[in-house]
Amino acid sequence: MFKGFPEGKVSQTPVPAPFFTELLPAIDHLGELKLTAYIFWRLERMEGVFRFLRRADIVEDSRFMQGLGETSPLAETALDEALDLAVKRGTLLLATLELEEGTESFYFLNSPKGRAALKAIQRGEWRPSGSPETPFEVSESPNIFRLYEEHIGPLTPLIAEALGEAEDDYPARWIEDAFRIAVENNKRSWSYISAILRRWQEGGRDEQNRQDTEKARRKYVEGEFSDFIEH
């Protein structure tokens, strides 16, 4: 019997609301449901911009595997079925890479970060890292999520969604330059950065913008973007 949740402070695992409103009513396979809940918990306890799990990572968790089958072969069969269902449903994103050790599959949560990781891999913007724990890394071009965390602050679900949409809408170079303008002018807010990107998209980005002269930077501080700046 479960003894109940302990008293005092207990670590929490955030679960996106769409899990309860969209996924939970649709999932009719116990193994897939267990796997989905497990993925939320496991990825939350990992570090790095791009978080993923491999099949072997899950198999190594004996306590979780015991809940999938009475024997190891039965549990692994149930795991494979659950992984396949979760990928087909769109809960997980699957990337298969050719590494020196052979072909390996990586499972990402279908979140803004997970989609960004899959797009980078599909564009070939990755390379082997030589690390058994994280056998690949994306290109050195800064990822929008990493830029935000490094220059503005911790991500929230709403901000992560907005960043994912921006990465789909704007070239990577524009995003990097918009962050740079914000940092150089000490105007560290997503509202300010997104306003710059919208202006470039609506009005075009000419060579003067790309050169980013002092005059160009000043107009973001003193001109139409001043409403987005905290003085």
C-alpha positions in Angstrom: 0.0 0.0 0.0 1.1 3.6 -0.7 1.9 5.2 2.6 0.9 8.7 1.5 2.8 11.8 0.6 5.3 12.9 3.2 5.0 16.0 5.3 7.1 19.1 4.6 8.5 20.3 1.4 8.3 17.8 -1.5 9.8 18.3 -4.9 7.1 19.0 -7.6 6.9 18.0 -11.2 5.1 20.5 -13.4 2.6 19.0 -15.9 1.3 21.1 -18.8 -2.5 21.6 -18.7 -3.0 20.1 -22.2 -2.0 16.8 -20.7 -5.2 16.7 -18.7 -7.5 18.3 -21.3 -6.2 16.6 -24.5 -3.9 13.7 -23.8 -5.5 12.1 -20.8 -8.9 11.7 -22.4 -7.3 10.2 -25.5 -4.8 7.7 -23.9 -6.4 4.2 -23.6 -3.2 2.2 -23.1 -1.9 1.8 -19.5 1.7 1.6 -20.6 1.5 4.7 -22.6 -0.1 6.6 -19.7 2.7 5.4 -17.3 5.4 6.3 -19.8 4.0 9.8 -20.4 3.8 10.6 -16.7 7.3 9.2 -16.3 8.7 11.4 -19.1 7.5 14.5 -17.4 9.1 13.5 -14.1 12.4 12.3 -15.7 13.0 15.3 -18.0 12.2 17.8 -15.3 15.2 16.4 -13.3 17.6 16.8 -16.2 19.8 19.7 -17.1 20.5 21.4 -20.4 18.6 23.2 -23.1 17.7 20.1 -25.1 16.6 17.3 -22.8 15.9 13.8 -24.2 15.7 10.1 -23.1 16.9 7.0 -24.8 15.3 3.6 -24.5 18.3 2.4 -22.5 17.9 5.3 -20.0 14.4 4.1 -19.2 15.3 0.4 -19.1 17.9 1.2 -16.5 15.2 2.4 -14.1 14.3 -0.9 -12.6 11.5 0.4 -10.4 9.7 1.9 -13.4 10.3 -1.2 -15.5 8.8 -3.4 -12.8 5.5 -1.6 -13.2 5.4 -2.4 -16.9 5.8 -6.2 -16.7 6.4 -9.1 -14.4 9.6 -10.1 -16.2 12.2 -8.1 -18.0 11.2 -9.3 -21.5 7.6 -8.5 -20.8 8.5 -5.1 -19.4 10.7 -4.2 -22.4 8.0 -5.3 -24.8 5.5 -3.1 -23.0 8.0 -0.2 -23.1 8.5 -0.5 -26.8 4.8 -0.5 -27.4 4.3 2.5 -25.1 7.1 4.4 -26.9 5.6 3.7 -30.3 2.2 4.8 -29.2 3.5 8.0 -27.6 5.4 8.9 -30.8 2.4 8.2 -33.0 0.2 10.3 -30.8 2.7 13.2 -30.9 3.5 13.3 -27.2 7.1 12.3 -28.0 9.3 13.3 -30.9 11.8 10.8 -32.2 15.1 11.6 -33.7 17.4 8.9 -35.0 21.1 9.7 -35.4 24.1 7.8 -36.9 26.8 7.9 -34.3 30.2 6.2 -34.2 28.7 3.5 -31.9 25.9 3.0 -34.4 22.3 4.2 -34.9 20.7 5.6 -31.8 17.2 6.9 -31.1 16.4 10.0 -28.9 13.0 10.8 -27.5 12.1 14.5 -26.9 8.9 15.8 -25.4 6.8 17.6 -28.0 7.3 21.0 -26.4 8.8 24.2 -27.9 12.3 23.0 -26.8 11.7 19.5 -28.1 10.5 20.8 -31.4 13.5 23.2 -31.7 15.9 20.3 -31.0 14.2 18.1 -33.7 14.4 20.9 -36.2 18.1 21.5 -35.5 18.8 17.8 -36.0 16.7 17.6 -39.2 18.7 20.6 -40.6 21.9 18.8 -39.8 22.9 21.3 -37.2 24.4 18.8 -34.8 27.6 16.9 -34.2 28.9 14.0 -32.0 30.0 15.3 -28.6 32.0 12.2 -27.5 30.1 12.1 -24.2 28.2 8.9 -23.3 25.6 10.9 -21.4 25.0 13.5 -24.1 26.4 11.9 -27.3 25.4 14.8 -29.6 25.2 18.6 -29.5 23.6 21.1 -31.7 25.6 23.7 -33.7 27.3 26.5 -31.9 24.7 28.9 -33.1 22.9 30.0 -29.9 19.4 28.5 -29.4 16.6 31.0 -28.6 15.9 29.2 -25.3 19.5 29.4 -24.2 19.7 33.0 -25.3 16.7 33.8 -23.1 18.0 31.9 -20.1 21.5 33.4 -20.4 20.4 37.1 -20.9 16.9 37.5 -19.5 16.1 34.8 -16.9 14.3 31.5 -16.2 11.8 30.2 -18.7 8.1 30.0 -17.9 5.7 27.8 -20.0 4.1 30.9 -21.6 7.5 32.4 -22.5 8.7 29.0 -23.8 5.7 28.8 -26.1 6.3 32.4 -27.4 10.0 31.6 -28.0 9.1 28.5 -29.9 6.8 30.5 -32.2 9.4 33.1 -32.7 12.0 30.5 -33.7 9.5 29.4 -36.4 8.8 32.9 -37.6 12.2 34.6 -37.7 15.7 33.8 -39.0 18.2 32.6 -36.4 20.5 35.6 -37.2 17.6 38.1 -36.6 16.9 36.5 -33.2 20.6 36.6 -32.2 20.9 40.2 -33.2 17.7 41.3 -31.5 19.0 39.7 -28.2 22.3 41.4 -28.7 20.7 44.8 -29.1 18.7 44.2 -26.0 21.7 43.2 -24.0 23.9 46.1 -25.2 21.2 48.6 -24.2 20.4 46.7 -21.0 16.7 46.3 -22.0 16.3 42.7 -21.1 12.7 41.8 -21.8 11.0 39.6 -24.3 8.5 42.3 -25.2 11.4 44.6 -26.3 13.1 41.8 -28.3 9.9 40.6 -30.0 9.0 44.2 -30.9 12.4 44.5 -32.7 11.7 41.2 -34.6 8.2 42.3 -35.6 9.5 45.6 -36.9 12.1 43.8 -39.0 9.5 41.5 -40.4 7.0 44.2 -41.2 9.3 46.8 -42.5 12.1 44.8 -43.9 15.6 44.6 -42.5 18.1 46.6 -44.6 21.9 46.7 -44.5 21.9 49.5 -42.0 19.9 47.4 -39.6 22.2 44.5 -40.0 25.3 46.7 -39.4 23.6 47.8 -36.2 25.1 51.2 -35.9 24.8 53.4 -32.8 22.0 55.3 -34.5 20.1 52.1 -35.2 20.4 51.0 -31.6 19.3 54.4 -30.3 16.0 54.3 -32.2 15.0 51.2 -30.3 15.6 52.9 -27.0 14.2 56.3 -27.7 11.7 55.7 -30.5 8.7 53.5 -31.0 10.0 50.7 -28.8 10.3 52.9 -25.7 7.0 51.6 -24.4 8.5 48.2 -24.0 11.4 49.5 -21.9 11.5 49.7 -18.1 13.2 52.9 -17.2 
